């Protein structure tokens, strides 16, 4: 600790005003505040402040993702070894998954943070912590076999077009992590769908690494006749994006987010409710296998749960009023299922549903706030 | 009809250093300061020169735009200095007090035989008027207005603040006398709001001629602005007046004794105070003699007022005109290694992101550290949890930031005061200076409407 402090102190003159690397100050500041909570004190007003800050908040989101990360790594290994029909054990799976996941994570953070730092330096503002979470989310919503250069391009796209052009963290309209995924989905669809990308090693020896959603969307088999059971989907022994498969791990994350107050329970619950009710409705209709899939299964498969817990709750791109959050969540659930059942080309309805509702969230808030304004004006009449 | 209101939103911050309900006495202060900066939006015009002799109640300066509003000397003595800031703005009028206070004599009348105009005139002359403040804008009331109601909050809910039940103990008669004059200032009701969750003193519960409302809930339930919002909300063009219980006593003293007597009870509190207690002092008095040998050595932050809204003063500073609490906490100007990762058993947070949620009834020592850097808004829904008002706080603050007056009006700017947003500022993850934003916006709207 003393060592860090000494190093920081010794290089600080380079970065302060008048120093050789004065323009790089935001980068220095980012490292200093990462290591040490700054000694800034209040000037007026509330002389005391809550101990929470954006770093702590973001660290909590990352903490809530840990069950998904660990299960995801294990599942990469498990899926691989069952694809090549080889004996395996827990540790083997985890180690294999770790070495598959690490490059994704490293590329995501390295590329994303570089862009963030570049923008912070060029604009002279401090580096925001938002990317700590985005950088973790992006590899979790990618197929394990996504080429690293594609991942890098999508990260650049997400940070620049998804966030920085709007003014950086706190100003973006779309969820940056989903922007990265949507970019890949439309730019390189063959790497983001089908039966080759979800399981490492699939396709090489005729093993189908199809996801449940993919199988249902091809409309050849109903849920009951698939090889996966309810328990598989609940625990997550299924192919899919790295972090999305285990419903249980996601729910542990949800509980951490809700309990700590970092994530909105309103959004999470209403998204699940919206999805469940919509799926029930389609059960009655049931003209294709996705429609007739039981409503509760819809919540377990694909990216629904992961999106509901970690994506729709992004406070910047989501609805900001309490009532708005409920409407926002219900509509995400609704559209996710609608897109799934009506458009087999996009069985992953969750991504598009959230991005769509990101765009409409300000409109929802507008009407909620407008109702309050009308109520206030009525008082005088 | 008196109302009973239970507020569900809010936050109580349990802090170490609450004042014991014991009076302690110290040598009276010799130096007194009257600060025009205690009064928001005031442009003062001096009425005295350095070296002039004054009595308690002699006008020191008045409001340039409303020359009837006088600001008087709290003690008799001599004007020894007038401190000015940038553009020769008057910051402080400094007085050296006599050993025995001599008072200006003002006319006295019984409450029954006095007109509203006479009450106002007497209060203006004697310098008591500035105790009557108004909402919206949180400034001194305009004596030409007719307020739709008057509000007195009998209790404070902010951490470490004075307990009015204790401070006004035994003053039943004097408090009632003050009320008898104050109720005549409005054509509407005078609301006296008591804490519904405790058994308040008979000073308040037996008060006559006023509506007694019970308010219960966490801080900011004691804020008068919150109470107005729930009892009789302010619409555009309407005005309510408000004052503090101890100000009522000052009014009573004026009309019964003919004196400008602003002596008052203050609580000296905070984690750095060795023996937090109550003291009798006078508005404008230096606080050094209260602090001597009574605060822990170190880098201390001394606050005139409560910990959430008070003013930062130094050890030679003085008690603000409206303040009834002096708080001393640690400055906390130090870095913390990886503080955002540590479990945080001793850190207070309204969120449950620190392990301190395991001990909800624990009392904390908080310092003036920001615990982070300012950031853009990211989190939502935080402010709503601590603001018991039918208002969208984040939307209102954003409207204030972009100075959109029409939007501010629509979102309820007339109903809020900076102090109501003190907890929003406290809990803010992005460390936004919410109170300053609201204060500046109120000033902007006030200038626009005047």
Interface residues (C-beta under 8 A of the other chain):
Chain A: X1 X4 X5 X33 X35 X36 X37 X38 X39 X40 X41 X42 X43 X44 X45 X46 X47 X48 X49 X50 X51 X52 X53 X54 X55 X56 X57 X59 X60 X126 X128 X129 X130 X167 X168 X169 X170 X171 X259 X260 X261 X262 X264 X315 X316 X318 X320 X321 X322 X325 X365 X369 X372 X373 X375 X376 X377 X379 X380
Chain B: X13 X15 X233 X235 X236 X301 X303 X307 X308 X309 X310 X311 X312 X327 X329 X331 X332 X333 X334 X335 X336 X337 X338 X339 X340 X341 X344 X347 X348 X349 X350 X351 X352 X353 X354 X356 X366 X367 X368 X369 X370 X371 X372 X373 X375 X376 X377 X378 X379 X380 X381 X384 X390 X391 X392 X394 X395 X410 X411 X412 X418 X422 X423 X425 X426 X427 X428 X429 X430 X431 X433 X434 X435 X436
